[in-house]
Amino acid sequence: MDDLTKTIVERGDLAHLALFLWASGSSALLVWSLREMARVNRHFNDFVQEIASLNRLFRRED
C-alpha cells in the first residue's frame, strides 16, 4: 500500500479518500463526455456542409 493511502487509512480519513476518488472519476467522465460531444458536433457539421453542397449542385442543374 502506498504511503499516502496508508496515512489516510491510519488517520481515519477514508471518507475524504472516497470523496476524492469519486470527484476525480466524475471529472474524468465529464471531460470525456465533452470531448465526445465536440467530436459528434464536428461530424454533424461535416454532414450539414455536405448536404448544403449537394443542394447547391442540384440548384445549378435546374
All heavy atoms as TSV, in Angstrom:
chain	resi	resn	atom	element	x	y	z
A	1	MET	N	N	0.854	-1.176	0.000
A	1	MET	CA	C	0.000	0.000	0.000
A	1	MET	C	C	0.896	1.235	0.000
A	1	MET	O	O	1.855	1.304	0.753
A	1	MET	CB	C	-0.880	-0.057	1.256
A	1	MET	CG	C	-1.964	0.968	1.282
A	1	MET	SD	S	-3.004	0.931	2.750
A	1	MET	CE	C	-3.691	-0.687	2.738
A	2	ASP	N	N	0.584	2.185	-0.829
A	2	ASP	CA	C	1.474	3.352	-0.899
A	2	ASP	C	C	1.320	4.214	0.358
A	2	ASP	O	O	0.351	4.117	1.094
A	2	ASP	CB	C	1.270	4.086	-2.222
A	2	ASP	CG	C	0.417	5.325	-2.169
A	2	ASP	OD1	O	0.279	5.919	-1.115
A	2	ASP	OD2	O	-0.085	5.731	-3.228
A	3	ASP	N	N	2.320	5.018	0.626
A	3	ASP	CA	C	2.399	5.782	1.879
A	3	ASP	C	C	1.224	6.733	2.073
A	3	ASP	O	O	0.714	6.878	3.186
A	3	ASP	CB	C	3.710	6.567	1.940
A	3	ASP	CG	C	4.919	5.652	2.049
A	3	ASP	OD1	O	4.758	4.540	2.588
A	3	ASP	OD2	O	6.000	6.054	1.598
A	4	LEU	N	N	0.780	7.398	1.002
A	4	LEU	CA	C	-0.332	8.336	1.121
A	4	LEU	C	C	-1.607	7.617	1.543
A	4	LEU	O	O	-2.298	8.056	2.466
A	4	LEU	CB	C	-0.548	9.078	-0.199
A	4	LEU	CG	C	-1.709	10.071	-0.227
A	4	LEU	CD1	C	-1.477	11.170	0.795
A	4	LEU	CD2	C	-1.880	10.629	-1.609
A	5	THR	N	N	-1.892	6.496	0.900
A	5	THR	CA	C	-3.098	5.736	1.245
A	5	THR	C	C	-3.001	5.193	2.664
A	5	THR	O	O	-3.986	5.214	3.414
A	5	THR	CB	C	-3.294	4.574	0.248
A	5	THR	OG1	O	-3.253	5.089	-1.077
A	5	THR	CG2	C	-4.604	3.871	0.481
A	6	LYS	N	N	-1.814	4.715	3.029
A	6	LYS	CA	C	-1.613	4.190	4.390
A	6	LYS	C	C	-1.848	5.287	5.429
A	6	LYS	O	O	-2.506	5.062	6.450
A	6	LYS	CB	C	-0.201	3.624	4.513
A	6	LYS	CG	C	0.047	2.913	5.803
A	6	LYS	CD	C	1.428	2.297	5.815
A	6	LYS	CE	C	1.672	1.590	7.118
A	6	LYS	NZ	N	3.008	1.003	7.190
A	7	THR	N	N	-1.347	6.486	5.167
A	7	THR	CA	C	-1.529	7.606	6.090
A	7	THR	C	C	-3.009	7.963	6.218
A	7	THR	O	O	-3.515	8.207	7.319
A	7	THR	CB	C	-0.737	8.836	5.601
A	7	THR	OG1	O	0.637	8.483	5.497
A	7	THR	CG2	C	-0.887	9.997	6.553
A	8	ILE	N	N	-3.702	7.987	5.097
A	8	ILE	CA	C	-5.131	8.325	5.109
A	8	ILE	C	C	-5.914	7.281	5.897
A	8	ILE	O	O	-6.783	7.624	6.707
A	8	ILE	CB	C	-5.665	8.466	3.667
A	8	ILE	CG1	C	-5.092	9.730	3.038
A	8	ILE	CG2	C	-7.182	8.506	3.644
A	8	ILE	CD1	C	-5.377	9.876	1.576
A	9	VAL	N	N	-5.622	6.011	5.681
A	9	VAL	CA	C	-6.318	4.937	6.397
A	9	VAL	C	C	-6.033	5.022	7.889
A	9	VAL	O	O	-6.933	4.869	8.726
A	9	VAL	CB	C	-5.917	3.562	5.826
A	9	VAL	CG1	C	-6.417	2.438	6.715
A	9	VAL	CG2	C	-6.441	3.407	4.417
A	10	GLU	N	N	-4.787	5.280	8.271
A	10	GLU	CA	C	-4.425	5.370	9.684
A	10	GLU	C	C	-5.107	6.554	10.375
A	10	GLU	O	O	-5.473	6.469	11.537
A	10	GLU	CB	C	-2.905	5.491	9.831
A	10	GLU	CG	C	-2.175	4.199	9.533
A	10	GLU	CD	C	-0.665	4.387	9.542
A	10	GLU	OE1	O	-0.192	5.536	9.665
A	10	GLU	OE2	O	0.041	3.376	9.408
A	11	ARG	N	N	-5.288	7.641	9.655
A	11	ARG	CA	C	-5.899	8.831	10.259
A	11	ARG	C	C	-7.423	8.760	10.248
A	11	ARG	O	O	-8.084	9.612	10.828
A	11	ARG	CB	C	-5.437	10.076	9.515
A	11	ARG	CG	C	-3.953	10.357	9.729
A	11	ARG	CD	C	-3.506	11.587	9.006
A	11	ARG	NE	N	-4.258	12.754	9.451
A	11	ARG	CZ	C	-4.317	13.884	8.793
A	11	ARG	NH1	N	-3.685	14.009	7.637
A	11	ARG	NH2	N	-4.998	14.896	9.251
A	12	GLY	N	N	-7.977	7.790	9.590
A	12	GLY	CA	C	-9.432	7.655	9.578
A	12	GLY	C	C	-10.104	8.545	8.549
A	12	GLY	O	O	-11.283	8.874	8.686
A	13	ASP	N	N	-9.369	8.943	7.530
A	13	ASP	CA	C	-9.922	9.836	6.516
A	13	ASP	C	C	-10.381	9.074	5.271
A	13	ASP	O	O	-10.212	9.522	4.143
A	13	ASP	CB	C	-8.888	10.883	6.109
A	13	ASP	CG	C	-8.649	11.919	7.194
A	13	ASP	OD1	O	-9.537	12.075	8.045
A	13	ASP	OD2	O	-7.593	12.574	7.164
A	14	LEU	N	N	-10.976	7.919	5.476
A	14	LEU	CA	C	-11.441	7.133	4.342
A	14	LEU	C	C	-12.532	7.854	3.569
A	14	LEU	O	O	-12.612	7.737	2.343
A	14	LEU	CB	C	-11.956	5.777	4.815
A	14	LEU	CG	C	-10.889	4.727	5.074
A	14	LEU	CD1	C	-11.530	3.443	5.578
A	14	LEU	CD2	C	-10.063	4.453	3.853
A	15	ALA	N	N	-13.350	8.613	4.274
A	15	ALA	CA	C	-14.411	9.359	3.594
A	15	ALA	C	C	-13.815	10.388	2.647
A	15	ALA	O	O	-14.321	10.576	1.535
A	15	ALA	CB	C	-15.317	10.041	4.617
A	16	HIS	N	N	-12.739	11.038	3.058
A	16	HIS	CA	C	-12.090	12.010	2.185
A	16	HIS	C	C	-11.469	11.324	0.969
A	16	HIS	O	O	-11.531	11.853	-0.149
A	16	HIS	CB	C	-11.018	12.790	2.949
A	16	HIS	CG	C	-11.583	13.745	3.935
A	16	HIS	ND1	N	-11.487	13.551	5.277
A	16	HIS	CD2	C	-12.272	14.901	3.759
A	16	HIS	CE1	C	-12.086	14.551	5.904
A	16	HIS	NE2	N	-12.579	15.378	5.003
A	17	LEU	N	N	-10.889	10.159	1.183
A	17	LEU	CA	C	-10.314	9.413	0.072
A	17	LEU	C	C	-11.411	8.990	-0.910
A	17	LEU	O	O	-11.263	9.146	-2.125
A	17	LEU	CB	C	-9.554	8.180	0.584
A	17	LEU	CG	C	-8.940	7.286	-0.486
A	17	LEU	CD1	C	-7.910	8.052	-1.293
A	17	LEU	CD2	C	-8.312	6.054	0.156
A	18	ALA	N	N	-12.509	8.496	-0.377
A	18	ALA	CA	C	-13.624	8.082	-1.233
A	18	ALA	C	C	-14.190	9.279	-1.992
A	18	ALA	O	O	-14.490	9.177	-3.189
A	18	ALA	CB	C	-14.707	7.420	-0.397
A	19	LEU	N	N	-14.327	10.414	-1.333
A	19	LEU	CA	C	-14.827	11.620	-1.989
A	19	LEU	C	C	-13.880	12.089	-3.082
A	19	LEU	O	O	-14.309	12.472	-4.173
A	19	LEU	CB	C	-15.036	12.729	-0.954
A	19	LEU	CG	C	-15.601	14.047	-1.479
A	19	LEU	CD1	C	-16.980	13.827	-2.077
A	19	LEU	CD2	C	-15.662	15.066	-0.354
A	20	PHE	N	N	-12.589	12.041	-2.802
A	20	PHE	CA	C	-11.598	12.433	-3.805
A	20	PHE	C	C	-11.669	11.509	-5.024
A	20	PHE	O	O	-11.640	11.970	-6.166
A	20	PHE	CB	C	-10.186	12.402	-3.212
A	20	PHE	CG	C	-9.110	12.581	-4.227
A	20	PHE	CD1	C	-8.877	13.827	-4.790
A	20	PHE	CD2	C	-8.339	11.506	-4.649
A	20	PHE	CE1	C	-7.889	13.996	-5.748
A	20	PHE	CE2	C	-7.358	11.665	-5.606
A	20	PHE	CZ	C	-7.120	12.914	-6.155
A	21	LEU	N	N	-11.759	10.204	-4.791
A	21	LEU	CA	C	-11.845	9.257	-5.902
A	21	LEU	C	C	-13.122	9.469	-6.704
A	21	LEU	O	O	-13.104	9.407	-7.932
A	21	LEU	CB	C	-11.751	7.824	-5.382
A	21	LEU	CG	C	-10.387	7.431	-4.801
A	21	LEU	CD1	C	-10.466	6.035	-4.196
A	21	LEU	CD2	C	-9.306	7.515	-5.853
A	22	TRP	N	N	-14.229	9.727	-6.029
A	22	TRP	CA	C	-15.492	9.975	-6.721
A	22	TRP	C	C	-15.401	11.253	-7.556
A	22	TRP	O	O	-15.811	11.278	-8.717
A	22	TRP	CB	C	-16.632	10.081	-5.705
A	22	TRP	CG	C	-17.924	10.460	-6.355
A	22	TRP	CD1	C	-18.791	9.654	-7.000
A	22	TRP	CD2	C	-18.467	11.792	-6.429
A	22	TRP	NE1	N	-19.852	10.383	-7.477
A	22	TRP	CE2	C	-19.683	11.691	-7.147
A	22	TRP	CE3	C	-18.053	13.031	-5.973
A	22	TRP	CZ2	C	-20.474	12.807	-7.397
A	22	TRP	CZ3	C	-18.832	14.132	-6.235
A	22	TRP	CH2	C	-20.041	14.005	-6.934
A	23	ALA	N	N	-14.847	12.306	-6.977
A	23	ALA	CA	C	-14.728	13.576	-7.691
A	23	ALA	C	C	-13.783	13.441	-8.886
A	23	ALA	O	O	-14.058	13.987	-9.962
A	23	ALA	CB	C	-14.239	14.668	-6.740
A	24	SER	N	N	-12.714	12.720	-8.721
A	24	SER	CA	C	-11.777	12.514	-9.831
A	24	SER	C	C	-12.443	11.738	-10.958
A	24	SER	O	O	-12.302	12.087	-12.134
A	24	SER	CB	C	-10.538	11.754	-9.352
A	24	SER	OG	O	-9.860	12.488	-8.371
A	25	GLY	N	N	-13.161	10.690	-10.597
A	25	GLY	CA	C	-13.865	9.903	-11.608
A	25	GLY	C	C	-14.933	10.708	-12.313
A	25	GLY	O	O	-15.082	10.631	-13.543
A	26	SER	N	N	-15.668	11.509	-11.568
A	26	SER	CA	C	-16.709	12.347	-12.167
A	26	SER	C	C	-16.115	13.391	-13.100
A	26	SER	O	O	-16.656	13.643	-14.183
A	26	SER	CB	C	-17.513	13.052	-11.073
A	26	SER	OG	O	-18.177	12.108	-10.277
A	27	SER	N	N	-15.017	13.986	-12.699
A	27	SER	CA	C	-14.364	14.986	-13.547
A	27	SER	C	C	-13.840	14.355	-14.832
A	27	SER	O	O	-13.968	14.930	-15.916
A	27	SER	CB	C	-13.216	15.655	-12.792
A	27	SER	OG	O	-13.720	16.346	-11.673
A	28	ALA	N	N	-13.252	13.173	-14.709
A	28	ALA	CA	C	-12.751	12.486	-15.900
A	28	ALA	C	C	-13.899	12.129	-16.840
A	28	ALA	O	O	-13.774	12.268	-18.071
A	28	ALA	CB	C	-11.992	11.224	-15.485
A	29	LEU	N	N	-15.008	11.694	-16.279
A	29	LEU	CA	C	-16.167	11.366	-17.104
A	29	LEU	C	C	-16.717	12.618	-17.796
A	29	LEU	O	O	-17.108	12.560	-18.966
A	29	LEU	CB	C	-17.258	10.721	-16.246
A	29	LEU	CG	C	-18.496	10.230	-16.987
A	29	LEU	CD1	C	-18.129	9.171	-18.018
A	29	LEU	CD2	C	-19.497	9.678	-15.988
A	30	LEU	N	N	-16.730	13.740	-17.113
A	30	LEU	CA	C	-17.185	14.995	-17.703
A	30	LEU	C	C	-16.284	15.409	-18.865
A	30	LEU	O	O	-16.773	15.782	-19.935
A	30	LEU	CB	C	-17.217	16.103	-16.649
A	30	LEU	CG	C	-17.553	17.493	-17.181
A	30	LEU	CD1	C	-18.985	17.538	-17.707
A	30	LEU	CD2	C	-17.355	18.530	-16.086
A	31	VAL	N	N	-14.975	15.323	-18.682
A	31	VAL	CA	C	-14.042	15.687	-19.744
A	31	VAL	C	C	-14.234	14.769	-20.940
A	31	VAL	O	O	-14.276	15.232	-22.091
A	31	VAL	CB	C	-12.581	15.638	-19.237
A	31	VAL	CG1	C	-11.581	15.721	-20.376
A	31	VAL	CG2	C	-12.341	16.754	-18.228
A	32	TRP	N	N	-14.365	13.479	-20.704
A	32	TRP	CA	C	-14.584	12.522	-21.791
A	32	TRP	C	C	-15.890	12.833	-22.533
A	32	TRP	O	O	-15.919	12.824	-23.764
A	32	TRP	CB	C	-14.611	11.094	-21.240
A	32	TRP	CG	C	-14.923	10.077	-22.280
A	32	TRP	CD1	C	-14.062	9.544	-23.198
A	32	TRP	CD2	C	-16.200	9.492	-22.532
A	32	TRP	NE1	N	-14.732	8.658	-23.993
A	32	TRP	CE2	C	-16.042	8.600	-23.605
A	32	TRP	CE3	C	-17.449	9.630	-21.943
A	32	TRP	CZ2	C	-17.096	7.866	-24.110
A	32	TRP	CZ3	C	-18.498	8.892	-22.445
A	32	TRP	CH2	C	-18.319	8.019	-23.516
A	33	SER	N	N	-16.954	13.121	-21.782
A	33	SER	CA	C	-18.244	13.432	-22.400
A	33	SER	C	C	-18.169	14.686	-23.262
A	33	SER	O	O	-18.721	14.721	-24.366
A	33	SER	CB	C	-19.324	13.632	-21.327
A	33	SER	OG	O	-19.517	12.458	-20.588
A	34	LEU	N	N	-17.500	15.710	-22.776
A	34	LEU	CA	C	-17.370	16.952	-23.551
A	34	LEU	C	C	-16.566	16.728	-24.826
A	34	LEU	O	O	-16.902	17.272	-25.881
A	34	LEU	CB	C	-16.733	18.044	-22.693
A	34	LEU	CG	C	-17.622	18.590	-21.575
A	34	LEU	CD1	C	-16.829	19.560	-20.704
A	34	LEU	CD2	C	-18.863	19.246	-22.128
A	35	ARG	N	N	-15.516	15.908	-24.733
A	35	ARG	CA	C	-14.735	15.597	-25.940
A	35	ARG	C	C	-15.587	14.842	-26.953
A	35	ARG	O	O	-15.513	15.105	-28.159
A	35	ARG	CB	C	-13.513	14.768	-25.581
A	35	ARG	CG	C	-12.408	15.567	-24.950
A	35	ARG	CD	C	-11.204	14.708	-24.667
A	35	ARG	NE	N	-10.161	15.474	-24.021
A	35	ARG	CZ	C	-9.123	14.947	-23.435
A	35	ARG	NH1	N	-8.964	13.641	-23.414
A	35	ARG	NH2	N	-8.221	15.713	-22.881
A	36	GLU	N	N	-16.373	13.884	-26.485
A	36	GLU	CA	C	-17.240	13.124	-27.384
A	36	GLU	C	C	-18.297	14.018	-28.023
A	36	GLU	O	O	-18.582	13.885	-29.210
A	36	GLU	CB	C	-17.907	11.969	-26.637
A	36	GLU	CG	C	-16.974	10.832	-26.313
A	36	GLU	CD	C	-16.422	10.165	-27.553
A	36	GLU	OE1	O	-17.207	9.795	-28.451
A	36	GLU	OE2	O	-15.193	10.014	-27.642
A	37	MET	N	N	-18.861	14.923	-27.241
A	37	MET	CA	C	-19.860	15.840	-27.788
A	37	MET	C	C	-19.239	16.740	-28.855
A	37	MET	O	O	-19.856	17.011	-29.885
A	37	MET	CB	C	-20.485	16.678	-26.676
A	37	MET	CG	C	-21.461	15.907	-25.835
A	37	MET	SD	S	-22.112	16.820	-24.427
A	37	MET	CE	C	-22.619	18.350	-25.135
A	38	ALA	N	N	-18.019	17.199	-28.635
A	38	ALA	CA	C	-17.334	18.037	-29.618
A	38	ALA	C	C	-17.069	17.237	-30.890
A	38	ALA	O	O	-17.243	17.753	-32.007
A	38	ALA	CB	C	-16.032	18.576	-29.038
A	39	ARG	N	N	-16.673	15.976	-30.744
A	39	ARG	CA	C	-16.415	15.130	-31.910
A	39	ARG	C	C	-17.692	14.911	-32.709
A	39	ARG	O	O	-17.707	15.031	-33.935
A	39	ARG	CB	C	-15.829	13.799	-31.461
A	39	ARG	CG	C	-15.408	12.893	-32.605
A	39	ARG	CD	C	-14.850	11.573	-32.099
A	39	ARG	NE	N	-15.845	10.808	-31.376
A	39	ARG	CZ	C	-16.745	10.007	-31.956
A	39	ARG	NH1	N	-16.787	9.896	-33.260
A	39	ARG	NH2	N	-17.602	9.330	-31.225
A	40	VAL	N	N	-18.780	14.599	-32.021
A	40	VAL	CA	C	-20.054	14.375	-32.697
A	40	VAL	C	C	-20.527	15.656	-33.380
A	40	VAL	O	O	-21.050	15.618	-34.500
A	40	VAL	CB	C	-21.107	13.852	-31.689
A	40	VAL	CG1	C	-22.497	13.893	-32.266
A	40	VAL	CG2	C	-20.752	12.442	-31.250
A	41	ASN	N	N	-20.323	16.787	-32.735
A	41	ASN	CA	C	-20.714	18.066	-33.323
A	41	ASN	C	C	-19.947	18.338	-34.612
A	41	ASN	O	O	-20.515	18.820	-35.594
A	41	ASN	CB	C	-20.496	19.192	-32.316
A	41	ASN	CG	C	-21.128	20.483	-32.767
A	41	ASN	OD1	O	-22.107	20.483	-33.497
A	41	ASN	ND2	N	-20.552	21.588	-32.331
A	42	ARG	N	N	-18.648	18.007	-34.627
A	42	ARG	CA	C	-17.863	18.183	-35.855
A	42	ARG	C	C	-18.384	17.291	-36.977
A	42	ARG	O	O	-18.495	17.727	-38.128
A	42	ARG	CB	C	-16.389	17.872	-35.584
A	42	ARG	CG	C	-15.642	19.004	-34.915
A	42	ARG	CD	C	-14.143	18.778	-34.927
A	42	ARG	NE	N	-13.753	17.509	-34.341
A	42	ARG	CZ	C	-13.446	17.329	-33.060
A	42	ARG	NH1	N	-13.505	18.340	-32.227
A	42	ARG	NH2	N	-13.087	16.148	-32.620
A	43	HIS	N	N	-18.710	16.042	-36.642
A	43	HIS	CA	C	-19.236	15.134	-37.661
A	43	HIS	C	C	-20.581	15.630	-38.195
A	43	HIS	O	O	-20.839	15.549	-39.407
A	43	HIS	CB	C	-19.388	13.711	-37.110
A	43	HIS	CG	C	-18.082	13.007	-36.924
A	43	HIS	ND1	N	-17.243	12.716	-37.972
A	43	HIS	CD2	C	-17.474	12.535	-35.813
A	43	HIS	CE1	C	-16.177	12.103	-37.517
A	43	HIS	NE2	N	-16.291	11.981	-36.201
A	44	PHE	N	N	-21.418	16.115	-37.320
A	44	PHE	CA	C	-22.712	16.633	-37.752
A	44	PHE	C	C	-22.529	17.859	-38.644
A	44	PHE	O	O	-23.215	18.013	-39.656
A	44	PHE	CB	C	-23.598	16.970	-36.549
A	44	PHE	CG	C	-24.964	17.442	-36.932
A	44	PHE	CD1	C	-25.891	16.564	-37.444
A	44	PHE	CD2	C	-25.306	18.777	-36.793
A	44	PHE	CE1	C	-27.157	16.995	-37.816
A	44	PHE	CE2	C	-26.564	19.222	-37.157
A	44	PHE	CZ	C	-27.494	18.321	-37.669
A	45	ASN	N	N	-21.582	18.725	-38.284
A	45	ASN	CA	C	-21.295	19.908	-39.091
A	45	ASN	C	C	-20.807	19.495	-40.481
A	45	ASN	O	O	-21.210	20.085	-41.484
A	45	ASN	CB	C	-20.264	20.792	-38.395
A	45	ASN	CG	C	-20.137	22.138	-39.058
A	45	ASN	OD1	O	-21.093	22.656	-39.602
A	45	ASN	ND2	N	-18.933	22.694	-39.005
A	46	ASP	N	N	-19.949	18.480	-40.552
A	46	ASP	CA	C	-19.497	17.975	-41.853
A	46	ASP	C	C	-20.674	17.462	-42.678
A	46	ASP	O	O	-20.760	17.700	-43.887
A	46	ASP	CB	C	-18.476	16.853	-41.670
A	46	ASP	CG	C	-17.166	17.341	-41.078
A	46	ASP	OD1	O	-16.915	18.566	-41.108
A	46	ASP	OD2	O	-16.409	16.486	-40.573
A	47	PHE	N	N	-21.587	16.763	-42.028
A	47	PHE	CA	C	-22.774	16.238	-42.703
A	47	PHE	C	C	-23.628	17.376	-43.265
A	47	PHE	O	O	-24.055	17.336	-44.428
A	47	PHE	CB	C	-23.584	15.385	-41.724
A	47	PHE	CG	C	-24.911	14.955	-42.239
A	47	PHE	CD1	C	-25.008	13.957	-43.201
A	47	PHE	CD2	C	-26.080	15.525	-41.763
A	47	PHE	CE1	C	-26.244	13.557	-43.681
A	47	PHE	CE2	C	-27.316	15.131	-42.231
A	47	PHE	CZ	C	-27.385	14.134	-43.199
A	48	VAL	N	N	-23.858	18.397	-42.470
A	48	VAL	CA	C	-24.673	19.532	-42.914
A	48	VAL	C	C	-23.992	20.248	-44.071
A	48	VAL	O	O	-24.654	20.663	-45.036
A	48	VAL	CB	C	-24.952	20.487	-41.736
A	48	VAL	CG1	C	-25.564	21.791	-42.214
A	48	VAL	CG2	C	-25.855	19.806	-40.716
A	49	GLN	N	N	-22.679	20.387	-44.030
A	49	GLN	CA	C	-21.960	21.032	-45.126
A	49	GLN	C	C	-22.078	20.219	-46.416
A	49	GLN	O	O	-22.214	20.787	-47.504
A	49	GLN	CB	C	-20.490	21.232	-44.765
A	49	GLN	CG	C	-20.281	22.334	-43.750
A	49	GLN	CD	C	-18.826	22.490	-43.366
A	49	GLN	OE1	O	-17.966	21.720	-43.790
A	49	GLN	NE2	N	-18.551	23.488	-42.546
A	50	GLU	N	N	-22.030	18.905	-46.304
A	50	GLU	CA	C	-22.189	18.059	-47.492
A	50	GLU	C	C	-23.592	18.185	-48.078
A	50	GLU	O	O	-23.761	18.247	-49.296
A	50	GLU	CB	C	-21.894	16.599	-47.154
A	50	GLU	CG	C	-20.440	16.314	-46.927
A	50	GLU	CD	C	-19.587	16.578	-48.153
A	50	GLU	OE1	O	-20.044	16.264	-49.274
A	50	GLU	OE2	O	-18.491	17.114	-47.985
A	51	ILE	N	N	-24.600	18.229	-47.226
A	51	ILE	CA	C	-25.977	18.421	-47.701
A	51	ILE	C	C	-26.108	19.773	-48.397
A	51	ILE	O	O	-26.732	19.890	-49.458
A	51	ILE	CB	C	-26.985	18.304	-46.539
A	51	ILE	CG1	C	-26.987	16.884	-45.969
A	51	ILE	CG2	C	-28.383	18.713	-46.968
A	51	ILE	CD1	C	-27.484	15.834	-46.929
A	52	ALA	N	N	-25.498	20.809	-47.824
A	52	ALA	CA	C	-25.550	22.139	-48.442
A	52	ALA	C	C	-24.861	22.133	-49.802
A	52	ALA	O	O	-25.360	22.742	-50.764
A	52	ALA	CB	C	-24.906	23.172	-47.523
A	53	SER	N	N	-23.741	21.433	-49.922
A	53	SER	CA	C	-23.059	21.391	-51.222
A	53	SER	C	C	-23.884	20.605	-52.240
A	53	SER	O	O	-23.919	20.971	-53.423
A	53	SER	CB	C	-21.658	20.801	-51.080
A	53	SER	OG	O	-21.721	19.445	-50.730
A	54	LEU	N	N	-24.568	19.565	-51.824
A	54	LEU	CA	C	-25.463	18.840	-52.729
A	54	LEU	C	C	-26.614	19.729	-53.179
A	54	LEU	O	O	-27.002	19.711	-54.352
A	54	LEU	CB	C	-26.015	17.588	-52.055
A	54	LEU	CG	C	-25.086	16.376	-52.025
A	54	LEU	CD1	C	-25.709	15.264	-51.204
A	54	LEU	CD2	C	-24.779	15.900	-53.422
A	55	ASN	N	N	-27.172	20.500	-52.268
A	55	ASN	CA	C	-28.250	21.421	-52.626
A	55	ASN	C	C	-27.782	22.447	-53.647
A	55	ASN	O	O	-28.493	22.758	-54.604
A	55	ASN	CB	C	-28.808	22.118	-51.387
A	55	ASN	CG	C	-29.703	21.212	-50.578
A	55	ASN	OD1	O	-30.261	20.253	-51.103
A	55	ASN	ND2	N	-29.834	21.518	-49.299
A	56	ARG	N	N	-26.572	22.986	-53.451
A	56	ARG	CA	C	-26.027	23.944	-54.421
A	56	ARG	C	C	-25.816	23.274	-55.780
A	56	ARG	O	O	-26.104	23.864	-56.819
A	56	ARG	CB	C	-24.707	24.527	-53.910
A	56	ARG	CG	C	-24.875	25.558	-52.818
A	56	ARG	CD	C	-23.570	26.292	-52.541
A	56	ARG	NE	N	-22.489	25.405	-52.123
A	56	ARG	CZ	C	-22.261	25.039	-50.859
A	56	ARG	NH1	N	-23.012	25.488	-49.878
A	56	ARG	NH2	N	-21.248	24.247	-50.575
A	57	LEU	N	N	-25.348	22.048	-55.782
A	57	LEU	CA	C	-25.126	21.324	-57.029
A	57	LEU	C	C	-26.433	21.104	-57.781
A	57	LEU	O	O	-26.511	21.310	-58.999
A	57	LEU	CB	C	-24.449	19.981	-56.737
A	57	LEU	CG	C	-24.173	19.075	-57.923
A	57	LEU	CD1	C	-23.112	19.705	-58.806
A	57	LEU	CD2	C	-23.746	17.715	-57.434
A	58	PHE	N	N	-27.495	20.697	-57.069
A	58	PHE	CA	C	-28.768	20.437	-57.724
A	58	PHE	C	C	-29.454	21.721	-58.197
A	58	PHE	O	O	-30.171	21.718	-59.177
A	58	PHE	CB	C	-29.713	19.649	-56.815
A	58	PHE	CG	C	-29.275	18.220	-56.634
A	58	PHE	CD1	C	-29.312	17.636	-55.371
A	58	PHE	CD2	C	-28.841	17.453	-57.699
A	58	PHE	CE1	C	-28.912	16.317	-55.194
A	58	PHE	CE2	C	-28.448	16.141	-57.531
A	58	PHE	CZ	C	-28.478	15.572	-56.274
A	59	ARG	N	N	-29.231	22.822	-57.523
A	59	ARG	CA	C	-29.809	24.098	-57.952
A	59	ARG	C	C	-29.191	24.572	-59.253
A	59	ARG	O	O	-29.859	25.200	-60.066
A	59	ARG	CB	C	-29.626	25.152	-56.878
A	59	ARG	CG	C	-30.593	25.001	-55.737
A	59	ARG	CD	C	-30.519	26.193	-54.810
A	59	ARG	NE	N	-31.146	25.833	-53.553
A	59	ARG	CZ	C	-30.682	26.166	-52.363
A	59	ARG	NH1	N	-29.596	26.886	-52.263
A	59	ARG	NH2	N	-31.308	25.794	-51.279
A	60	ARG	N	N	-27.933	24.286	-59.457
A	60	ARG	CA	C	-27.242	24.721	-60.681
A	60	ARG	C	C	-27.756	23.962	-61.902
A	60	ARG	O	O	-27.704	24.463	-63.007
A	60	ARG	CB	C	-25.744	24.500	-60.542
A	60	ARG	CG	C	-25.112	25.468	-59.587
A	60	ARG	CD	C	-23.619	25.245	-59.497
A	60	ARG	NE	N	-23.073	26.067	-58.438
A	60	ARG	CZ	C	-21.943	25.815	-57.822
A	60	ARG	NH1	N	-21.242	24.743	-58.155
A	60	ARG	NH2	N	-21.499	26.602	-56.882
A	61	GLU	N	N	-28.222	22.744	-61.698
A	61	GLU	CA	C	-28.679	21.942	-62.830
A	61	GLU	C	C	-30.057	22.343	-63.328
A	61	GLU	O	O	-30.437	22.009	-64.433
A	61	GLU	CB	C	-28.662	20.460	-62.445
A	61	GLU	CG	C	-27.264	19.910	-62.280
A	61	GLU	CD	C	-27.273	18.438	-61.918
A	61	GLU	OE1	O	-28.359	17.835	-61.844
A	61	GLU	OE2	O	-26.189	17.896	-61.718
A	62	ASP	N	N	-30.833	23.028	-62.491
A	62	ASP	CA	C	-32.202	23.402	-62.899
A	62	ASP	C	C	-32.249	24.431	-63.960
A	62	ASP	O	O	-31.590	25.114	-64.470
A	62	ASP	CB	C	-33.018	23.904	-61.704
A	62	ASP	CG	C	-33.361	22.763	-60.773
A	62	ASP	OD1	O	-33.253	21.590	-61.209
A	62	ASP	OD2	O	-33.730	23.035	-59.617
